[in-house]
Amino acid sequence: MNDFDCLVGTWDVSNRWLADFLDADSGWEAFPAVSRATRHFDGAASFDEIEFPTKGFAGMTPAGSAA
């Protein structure tokens, strides 16, 4: 078992960002997302994917282990 195995799975999450990133007083806009975390190669690599259905974009972060 690895430290982040507890995150593996599909999660409904909430995100937020400043409504106007140039104005710190603009307030926050919250929006839903779906996060998927998977591990590969016996835990030597993992992928985190996130989809923002109301925003129309998605992202991914690969991570590896030097162990």
Distance bins in CASP14 RR format, pairs under 12 A and 6 or more apart:
PFRMAT RR
TARGET T0000
AUTHOR 0000-0000-0000
RMODE 2
METHOD distances of the structure
MODEL  1
1 8 0 0 0 0 0 1 0 0 0 0 0
1 39 0 0 0 0 0 1 0 0 0 0 0
1 42 0 0 0 0 0 1 0 0 0 0 0
1 43 0 0 0 0 1 0 0 0 0 0 0
2 8 0 0 0 0 1 0 0 0 0 0 0
2 37 0 0 0 0 0 1 0 0 0 0 0
2 39 1 0 0 1 0 0 0 0 0 0 0
2 40 0 0 0 0 0 1 0 0 0 0 0
2 41 0 0 0 0 0 1 0 0 0 0 0
2 42 0 0 0 0 1 0 0 0 0 0 0
2 43 1 0 1 0 0 0 0 0 0 0 0
2 44 0 0 0 0 1 0 0 0 0 0 0
2 45 0 0 0 0 0 1 0 0 0 0 0
2 46 0 0 0 0 1 0 0 0 0 0 0
2 63 0 0 0 0 0 1 0 0 0 0 0
2 64 0 0 0 0 0 1 0 0 0 0 0
2 65 1 0 0 1 0 0 0 0 0 0 0
2 67 0 0 0 0 1 0 0 0 0 0 0
3 39 0 0 0 0 0 1 0 0 0 0 0
3 43 0 0 0 0 0 1 0 0 0 0 0
3 46 0 0 0 0 0 1 0 0 0 0 0
3 63 0 0 0 0 0 1 0 0 0 0 0
3 65 0 0 0 0 0 1 0 0 0 0 0
3 67 0 0 0 0 0 1 0 0 0 0 0
4 37 1 0 0 1 0 0 0 0 0 0 0
4 38 0 0 0 0 0 1 0 0 0 0 0
4 39 0 0 0 0 1 0 0 0 0 0 0
4 43 0 0 0 0 1 0 0 0 0 0 0
4 45 0 0 0 0 0 1 0 0 0 0 0
4 46 1 0 0 1 0 0 0 0 0 0 0
4 47 0 0 0 0 0 1 0 0 0 0 0
4 48 0 0 0 0 1 0 0 0 0 0 0
4 63 0 0 0 0 1 0 0 0 0 0 0
4 64 0 0 0 0 0 1 0 0 0 0 0
4 65 0 0 0 0 0 1 0 0 0 0 0
5 37 0 0 0 0 1 0 0 0 0 0 0
5 38 0 0 0 0 0 1 0 0 0 0 0
5 39 1 0 0 1 0 0 0 0 0 0 0
5 42 0 0 0 0 0 1 0 0 0 0 0
5 43 0 0 0 0 1 0 0 0 0 0 0
5 46 0 0 0 0 1 0 0 0 0 0 0
6 37 0 0 0 0 1 0 0 0 0 0 0
6 39 0 0 0 0 0 1 0 0 0 0 0
6 46 0 0 0 0 0 1 0 0 0 0 0
7 13 0 0 0 0 0 1 0 0 0 0 0
7 35 0 0 0 0 1 0 0 0 0 0 0
7 36 0 0 0 0 1 0 0 0 0 0 0
7 37 1 0 1 0 0 0 0 0 0 0 0
7 38 0 0 0 0 1 0 0 0 0 0 0
7 39 0 0 0 0 1 0 0 0 0 0 0
7 46 0 0 0 0 1 0 0 0 0 0 0
7 47 0 0 0 0 0 1 0 0 0 0 0
7 48 1 0 0 1 0 0 0 0 0 0 0
7 61 0 0 0 0 0 1 0 0 0 0 0
7 63 0 0 0 0 0 1 0 0 0 0 0
8 35 0 0 0 0 0 1 0 0 0 0 0
8 36 0 0 0 0 1 0 0 0 0 0 0
8 37 1 0 1 0 0 0 0 0 0 0 0
8 38 1 0 0 1 0 0 0 0 0 0 0
8 39 1 0 1 0 0 0 0 0 0 0 0
8 40 0 0 0 0 0 1 0 0 0 0 0
8 43 0 0 0 0 1 0 0 0 0 0 0
8 46 1 0 0 1 0 0 0 0 0 0 0
8 47 0 0 0 0 0 1 0 0 0 0 0
8 48 0 0 0 0 1 0 0 0 0 0 0
9 34 0 0 0 0 0 1 0 0 0 0 0
9 35 0 0 0 0 1 0 0 0 0 0 0
9 36 1 0 0 1 0 0 0 0 0 0 0
9 37 1 0 1 0 0 0 0 0 0 0 0
9 38 1 0 0 1 0 0 0 0 0 0 0
9 39 0 0 0 0 1 0 0 0 0 0 0
9 46 0 0 0 0 0 1 0 0 0 0 0
9 47 0 0 0 0 0 1 0 0 0 0 0
9 48 0 0 0 0 0 1 0 0 0 0 0
9 49 0 0 0 0 0 1 0 0 0 0 0
10 33 0 0 0 0 0 1 0 0 0 0 0
10 34 1 0 0 1 0 0 0 0 0 0 0
10 35 1 0 0 1 0 0 0 0 0 0 0
10 36 1 0 1 0 0 0 0 0 0 0 0
10 37 0 0 0 0 1 0 0 0 0 0 0
10 38 0 0 0 0 1 0 0 0 0 0 0
10 48 0 0 0 0 0 1 0 0 0 0 0
10 49 0 0 0 0 1 0 0 0 0 0 0
10 50 0 0 0 0 0 1 0 0 0 0 0
10 51 0 0 0 0 0 1 0 0 0 0 0
11 32 0 0 0 0 0 1 0 0 0 0 0
11 33 0 0 0 0 1 0 0 0 0 0 0
11 34 1 0 0 1 0 0 0 0 0 0 0
11 35 1 0 1 0 0 0 0 0 0 0 0
11 36 1 0 0 1 0 0 0 0 0 0 0
11 37 1 0 0 1 0 0 0 0 0 0 0
11 48 0 0 0 0 0 1 0 0 0 0 0
11 49 0 0 0 0 0 1 0 0 0 0 0
11 50 0 0 0 0 1 0 0 0 0 0 0
11 51 0 0 0 0 0 1 0 0 0 0 0
12 31 0 0 0 0 0 1 0 0 0 0 0
12 32 1 0 0 1 0 0 0 0 0 0 0
12 33 1 0 0 1 0 0 0 0 0 0 0
12 34 1 0 0 1 0 0 0 0 0 0 0
12 35 0 0 0 0 1 0 0 0 0 0 0
12 36 0 0 0 0 0 1 0 0 0 0 0
12 50 0 0 0 0 0 1 0 0 0 0 0
12 51 0 0 0 0 0 1 0 0 0 0 0
12 53 0 0 0 0 0 1 0 0 0 0 0
13 30 0 0 0 0 0 1 0 0 0 0 0
13 31 0 0 0 0 0 1 0 0 0 0 0
13 32 1 0 0 1 0 0 0 0 0 0 0
13 33 1 0 1 0 0 0 0 0 0 0 0
13 34 1 0 0 1 0 0 0 0 0 0 0
13 35 1 0 1 0 0 0 0 0 0 0 0
13 36 0 0 0 0 0 1 0 0 0 0 0
13 37 0 0 0 0 0 1 0 0 0 0 0
13 48 0 0 0 0 0 1 0 0 0 0 0
13 49 0 0 0 0 0 1 0 0 0 0 0
13 50 1 0 0 1 0 0 0 0 0 0 0
13 51 0 0 0 0 0 1 0 0 0 0 0
13 52 0 0 0 0 1 0 0 0 0 0 0
13 53 0 0 0 0 0 1 0 0 0 0 0
14 28 0 0 0 0 0 1 0 0 0 0 0
14 29 0 0 0 0 0 1 0 0 0 0 0
14 30 1 0 1 0 0 0 0 0 0 0 0
14 31 1 0 0 1 0 0 0 0 0 0 0
14 32 1 0 0 1 0 0 0 0 0 0 0
14 33 1 0 0 1 0 0 0 0 0 0 0
14 34 0 0 0 0 0 1 0 0 0 0 0
14 35 0 0 0 0 0 1 0 0 0 0 0
14 50 0 0 0 0 0 1 0 0 0 0 0
14 52 0 0 0 0 0 1 0 0 0 0 0
14 54 0 0 0 0 0 1 0 0 0 0 0
15 28 0 0 0 0 1 0 0 0 0 0 0
15 29 0 0 0 0 1 0 0 0 0 0 0
15 30 1 0 0 1 0 0 0 0 0 0 0
15 31 1 0 1 0 0 0 0 0 0 0 0
15 32 1 0 0 1 0 0 0 0 0 0 0
15 33 1 0 1 0 0 0 0 0 0 0 0
15 34 0 0 0 0 0 1 0 0 0 0 0
15 35 0 0 0 0 1 0 0 0 0 0 0
15 50 0 0 0 0 1 0 0 0 0 0 0
15 51 0 0 0 0 0 1 0 0 0 0 0
15 52 1 0 0 1 0 0 0 0 0 0 0
15 53 0 0 0 0 0 1 0 0 0 0 0
15 54 0 0 0 0 0 1 0 0 0 0 0
15 55 0 0 0 0 1 0 0 0 0 0 0
15 57 0 0 0 0 0 1 0 0 0 0 0
15 59 0 0 0 0 0 1 0 0 0 0 0
16 26 0 0 0 0 0 1 0 0 0 0 0
16 27 0 0 0 0 1 0 0 0 0 0 0
16 28 1 0 1 0 0 0 0 0 0 0 0
16 29 1 0 0 1 0 0 0 0 0 0 0
16 30 1 0 1 0 0 0 0 0 0 0 0
16 31 1 0 0 1 0 0 0 0 0 0 0
16 32 0 0 0 0 0 1 0 0 0 0 0
16 33 0 0 0 0 0 1 0 0 0 0 0
16 52 0 0 0 0 0 1 0 0 0 0 0
16 55 0 0 0 0 0 1 0 0 0 0 0
17 26 0 0 0 0 1 0 0 0 0 0 0
17 27 0 0 0 0 1 0 0 0 0 0 0
17 28 1 0 0 1 0 0 0 0 0 0 0
17 29 1 0 0 1 0 0 0 0 0 0 0
17 30 0 0 0 0 1 0 0 0 0 0 0
17 31 0 0 0 0 1 0 0 0 0 0 0
17 33 0 0 0 0 0 1 0 0 0 0 0
17 52 0 0 0 0 0 1 0 0 0 0 0
17 55 0 0 0 0 1 0 0 0 0 0 0
18 24 1 0 0 1 0 0 0 0 0 0 0
18 25 0 0 0 0 1 0 0 0 0 0 0
18 26 1 0 1 0 0 0 0 0 0 0 0
18 27 1 0 0 1 0 0 0 0 0 0 0
18 28 1 0 0 1 0 0 0 0 0 0 0
18 29 1 0 0 1 0 0 0 0 0 0 0
18 30 0 0 0 0 0 1 0 0 0 0 0
19 25 0 0 0 0 1 0 0 0 0 0 0
19 26 1 0 1 0 0 0 0 0 0 0 0
19 27 1 0 1 0 0 0 0 0 0 0 0
19 28 1 0 0 1 0 0 0 0 0 0 0
19 29 1 0 1 0 0 0 0 0 0 0 0
19 30 0 0 0 0 0 1 0 0 0 0 0
19 31 0 0 0 0 0 1 0 0 0 0 0
20 26 1 1 0 0 0 0 0 0 0 0 0
20 27 0 0 0 0 1 0 0 0 0 0 0
20 28 0 0 0 0 0 1 0 0 0 0 0
20 29 0 0 0 0 1 0 0 0 0 0 0
21 27 0 0 0 0 0 1 0 0 0 0 0
21 28 0 0 0 0 0 1 0 0 0 0 0
21 29 0 0 0 0 0 1 0 0 0 0 0
29 52 0 0 0 0 0 1 0 0 0 0 0
29 54 0 0 0 0 0 1 0 0 0 0 0
29 55 0 0 0 0 1 0 0 0 0 0 0
30 52 0 0 0 0 0 1 0 0 0 0 0
30 54 0 0 0 0 0 1 0 0 0 0 0
30 55 0 0 0 0 0 1 0 0 0 0 0
31 50 0 0 0 0 0 1 0 0 0 0 0
31 51 0 0 0 0 0 1 0 0 0 0 0
31 52 1 0 0 1 0 0 0 0 0 0 0
31 53 0 0 0 0 1 0 0 0 0 0 0
31 54 1 0 1 0 0 0 0 0 0 0 0
31 55 1 0 0 1 0 0 0 0 0 0 0
31 56 0 0 0 0 0 1 0 0 0 0 0
31 57 0 0 0 0 0 1 0 0 0 0 0
32 50 0 0 0 0 0 1 0 0 0 0 0
32 51 0 0 0 0 1 0 0 0 0 0 0
32 52 1 0 0 1 0 0 0 0 0 0 0
32 53 1 0 0 1 0 0 0 0 0 0 0
32 54 1 0 0 1 0 0 0 0 0 0 0
32 55 0 0 0 0 1 0 0 0 0 0 0
32 56 0 0 0 0 0 1 0 0 0 0 0
33 48 0 0 0 0 0 1 0 0 0 0 0
33 49 0 0 0 0 0 1 0 0 0 0 0
33 50 1 0 1 0 0 0 0 0 0 0 0
33 51 1 0 0 1 0 0 0 0 0 0 0
33 52 1 0 1 0 0 0 0 0 0 0 0
33 53 1 0 0 1 0 0 0 0 0 0 0
33 54 0 0 0 0 1 0 0 0 0 0 0
33 55 0 0 0 0 1 0 0 0 0 0 0
33 56 0 0 0 0 0 1 0 0 0 0 0
33 57 0 0 0 0 0 1 0 0 0 0 0
33 58 0 0 0 0 1 0 0 0 0 0 0
33 59 0 0 0 0 1 0 0 0 0 0 0
34 48 0 0 0 0 0 1 0 0 0 0 0
34 49 0 0 0 0 1 0 0 0 0 0 0
34 50 1 0 0 1 0 0 0 0 0 0 0
34 51 1 0 1 0 0 0 0 0 0 0 0
34 52 0 0 0 0 1 0 0 0 0 0 0
34 53 1 0 0 1 0 0 0 0 0 0 0
34 54 0 0 0 0 0 1 0 0 0 0 0
34 55 0 0 0 0 0 1 0 0 0 0 0
34 58 0 0 0 0 1 0 0 0 0 0 0
34 59 0 0 0 0 0 1 0 0 0 0 0
35 47 0 0 0 0 0 1 0 0 0 0 0
35 48 1 0 0 1 0 0 0 0 0 0 0
35 49 1 0 0 1 0 0 0 0 0 0 0
35 50 1 0 1 0 0 0 0 0 0 0 0
35 51 0 0 0 0 1 0 0 0 0 0 0
35 52 0 0 0 0 0 1 0 0 0 0 0
35 58 0 0 0 0 0 1 0 0 0 0 0
35 59 0 0 0 0 0 1 0 0 0 0 0
35 60 0 0 0 0 0 1 0 0 0 0 0
35 61 0 0 0 0 0 1 0 0 0 0 0
36 46 0 0 0 0 0 1 0 0 0 0 0
36 47 1 0 0 1 0 0 0 0 0 0 0
36 48 1 0 0 1 0 0 0 0 0 0 0
36 49 1 0 1 0 0 0 0 0 0 0 0
36 50 1 0 0 1 0 0 0 0 0 0 0
36 51 0 0 0 0 1 0 0 0 0 0 0
36 58 0 0 0 0 0 1 0 0 0 0 0
36 59 0 0 0 0 0 1 0 0 0 0 0
36 60 0 0 0 0 1 0 0 0 0 0 0
36 61 0 0 0 0 0 1 0 0 0 0 0
37 43 0 0 0 0 0 1 0 0 0 0 0
37 45 0 0 0 0 0 1 0 0 0 0 0
37 46 1 0 0 1 0 0 0 0 0 0 0
37 47 1 0 0 1 0 0 0 0 0 0 0
37 48 1 0 1 0 0 0 0 0 0 0 0
37 49 1 0 0 1 0 0 0 0 0 0 0
37 50 0 0 0 0 1 0 0 0 0 0 0
37 60 0 0 0 0 0 1 0 0 0 0 0
37 61 0 0 0 0 1 0 0 0 0 0 0
37 62 0 0 0 0 0 1 0 0 0 0 0
37 63 0 0 0 0 1 0 0 0 0 0 0
38 45 0 0 0 0 1 0 0 0 0 0 0
38 46 1 0 0 1 0 0 0 0 0 0 0
38 47 1 0 1 0 0 0 0 0 0 0 0
38 48 0 0 0 0 1 0 0 0 0 0 0
38 49 1 0 0 1 0 0 0 0 0 0 0
38 60 0 0 0 0 0 1 0 0 0 0 0
38 61 0 0 0 0 0 1 0 0 0 0 0
38 62 0 0 0 0 0 1 0 0 0 0 0
38 63 0 0 0 0 0 1 0 0 0 0 0
39 45 1 0 0 1 0 0 0 0 0 0 0
39 46 1 0 1 0 0 0 0 0 0 0 0
39 47 0 0 0 0 1 0 0 0 0 0 0
39 48 0 0 0 0 0 1 0 0 0 0 0
39 62 0 0 0 0 0 1 0 0 0 0 0
39 63 0 0 0 0 1 0 0 0 0 0 0
39 64 0 0 0 0 1 0 0 0 0 0 0
39 65 0 0 0 0 1 0 0 0 0 0 0
40 46 1 0 0 1 0 0 0 0 0 0 0
40 47 1 0 0 1 0 0 0 0 0 0 0
40 48 0 0 0 0 0 1 0 0 0 0 0
40 62 0 0 0 0 1 0 0 0 0 0 0
40 63 0 0 0 0 0 1 0 0 0 0 0
40 64 0 0 0 0 1 0 0 0 0 0 0
40 65 0 0 0 0 0 1 0 0 0 0 0
41 47 0 0 0 0 0 1 0 0 0 0 0
41 62 0 0 0 0 0 1 0 0 0 0 0
41 63 0 0 0 0 0 1 0 0 0 0 0
41 64 0 0 0 0 1 0 0 0 0 0 0
41 65 0 0 0 0 1 0 0 0 0 0 0
41 67 0 0 0 0 0 1 0 0 0 0 0
42 64 0 0 0 0 0 1 0 0 0 0 0
42 65 0 0 0 0 1 0 0 0 0 0 0
42 67 0 0 0 0 0 1 0 0 0 0 0
43 63 0 0 0 0 1 0 0 0 0 0 0
43 64 0 0 0 0 1 0 0 0 0 0 0
43 65 1 0 0 1 0 0 0 0 0 0 0
43 67 0 0 0 0 1 0 0 0 0 0 0
44 62 0 0 0 0 0 1 0 0 0 0 0
44 63 0 0 0 0 1 0 0 0 0 0 0
44 64 1 0 0 1 0 0 0 0 0 0 0
44 65 1 0 1 0 0 0 0 0 0 0 0
44 66 0 0 0 0 1 0 0 0 0 0 0
44 67 1 0 0 1 0 0 0 0 0 0 0
45 61 0 0 0 0 0 1 0 0 0 0 0
45 62 1 0 0 1 0 0 0 0 0 0 0
45 63 1 0 0 1 0 0 0 0 0 0 0
45 64 1 0 1 0 0 0 0 0 0 0 0
45 65 1 0 0 1 0 0 0 0 0 0 0
45 66 0 0 0 0 0 1 0 0 0 0 0
45 67 0 0 0 0 0 1 0 0 0 0 0
46 60 0 0 0 0 0 1 0 0 0 0 0
46 61 0 0 0 0 1 0 0 0 0 0 0
46 62 1 0 0 1 0 0 0 0 0 0 0
46 63 1 0 1 0 0 0 0 0 0 0 0
46 64 1 0 0 1 0 0 0 0 0 0 0
46 65 0 0 0 0 1 0 0 0 0 0 0
47 59 0 0 0 0 0 1 0 0 0 0 0
47 60 1 0 0 1 0 0 0 0 0 0 0
47 61 1 0 0 1 0 0 0 0 0 0 0
47 62 1 0 1 0 0 0 0 0 0 0 0
47 63 1 0 0 1 0 0 0 0 0 0 0
47 64 0 0 0 0 1 0 0 0 0 0 0
48 58 0 0 0 0 0 1 0 0 0 0 0
48 59 0 0 0 0 1 0 0 0 0 0 0
48 60 1 0 0 1 0 0 0 0 0 0 0
48 61 1 0 1 0 0 0 0 0 0 0 0
48 62 0 0 0 0 1 0 0 0 0 0 0
48 63 1 0 0 1 0 0 0 0 0 0 0
48 64 0 0 0 0 0 1 0 0 0 0 0
49 57 0 0 0 0 0 1 0 0 0 0 0
49 58 1 0 0 1 0 0 0 0 0 0 0
49 59 1 0 0 1 0 0 0 0 0 0 0
49 60 1 0 1 0 0 0 0 0 0 0 0
49 61 0 0 0 0 1 0 0 0 0 0 0
49 62 0 0 0 0 1 0 0 0 0 0 0
50 56 0 0 0 0 0 1 0 0 0 0 0
50 57 0 0 0 0 1 0 0 0 0 0 0
50 58 1 0 0 1 0 0 0 0 0 0 0
50 59 1 0 1 0 0 0 0 0 0 0 0
50 60 1 0 0 1 0 0 0 0 0 0 0
50 61 0 0 0 0 1 0 0 0 0 0 0
51 57 0 0 0 0 1 0 0 0 0 0 0
51 58 1 0 1 0 0 0 0 0 0 0 0
51 59 1 0 0 1 0 0 0 0 0 0 0
51 60 0 0 0 0 1 0 0 0 0 0 0
52 58 1 0 0 1 0 0 0 0 0 0 0
52 59 0 0 0 0 1 0 0 0 0 0 0
END
